[in-house]
Amino acid sequence: MRVVFMGTPDFAVPCLQKLIDCGYEVTGVFTQPDKPQGRKMILTPPPVKVLAMENGIKVYQPTKMRDGTALEMLKEANPELVIVVAYGKILPKEILEYPKYGCINIHASLLPKLRGAAPIQWSIINGFDKTGVTSMQMDEGLDTGDILIMREIEIGENMNAGELHDSLSKLGASVLEETIDLLLKDELKPQKQNHEEFTYAPMLSKELSPIDWNLSAAEVHNKIRGLSPWPSANSKLNDKTVKIHQSILAPEKGTAAGQVVETGKRLVVCCGDMNCIEILNLQAEGKKAMSAADFMRGNPIEKGEMFE
């Protein structure tokens, strides 16, 4: 089968690798244009492009999808099937309808829950105890197409978004292999989504980072791990912003939201429900991330001080 793959970030790499390993004829890879990265703003190719080039696959990087350019590129690659994984662009009708078998998307949630750009992070921020991967026959809506295969995964109490990302990217590759196998056997059974049950997972931004200590300990903990490794939760301490990368729920009780109730070897902070979290890893402005104990050796924190 001739396949075109559309994807951009690390999350999509295992799916492209799975297509290569399974011996499908990948006639082209569509990915986002190279972007400047780092302090020196060096023009850097997306991870999917790197893998494609390593395997001698032609790469297409259209800047627009609706001016006909991308369609001409697709016609050149002449796929029977298009696989889309975290591409980052909306496909117009003429592209969705071009391949014989249409376009199949691998999405990192249990649809219709968490449609949108950041389902991995929002599954944790929202306190879900499970999520998963859905393969979907794409239509013109945003993650609204028929469900093909759905596979679940548990979210551990202290799992962060980076760890869940890695687990789901591997699961996504497995779901992709299973989906194509059933497609070729004509055994797929598409199911309509219940659109009344949908929720949305909007794109992340640094505006989400500040912690509201009036939230419950569970909600604060979920936000910290849901925003790790990026954009990272943060808070003010003595008028300085610190990033908080890792926490756990703590047994202590407190009396004021944001107040430090234990310091020294452990850094425990009270939340809005008077339950507490223990901060395990944090980072001062312009410094490296470090354990709470190491942080407090260079930045003494007294009981009763307030995170704001």
Buried (B, 14 or more C-beta within 10 A) or exposed (E): BBBBBBBBBBBBBBBBBBBBEBEBEBBBBBBBEEEEEEEEEEEEBBBBBBBBEEEEBBBBBBEEBBEEEBBEBBEEBEBBBBBBBBBBBEBBEEBBEBBEBBBBBBBBBBBBBBBBBBBBBBBBBBBBEEBBBBBBBBBEEEBBBBBBBBBEBEBEEBBBBBBBBBBBBBBBBBBBBBBBEBBEEEEBEEBEBEEEEBBBBEEBEEEBBBBEBEBBBBBBBBBBBBBBEEBBBBBBBEEEEBBBBBBBBBEBEBEBBBBBBBBEEBBBBBBBBBBBBBBBBBBBEEEEBBBBEEBBEEBEBEEEBBBE
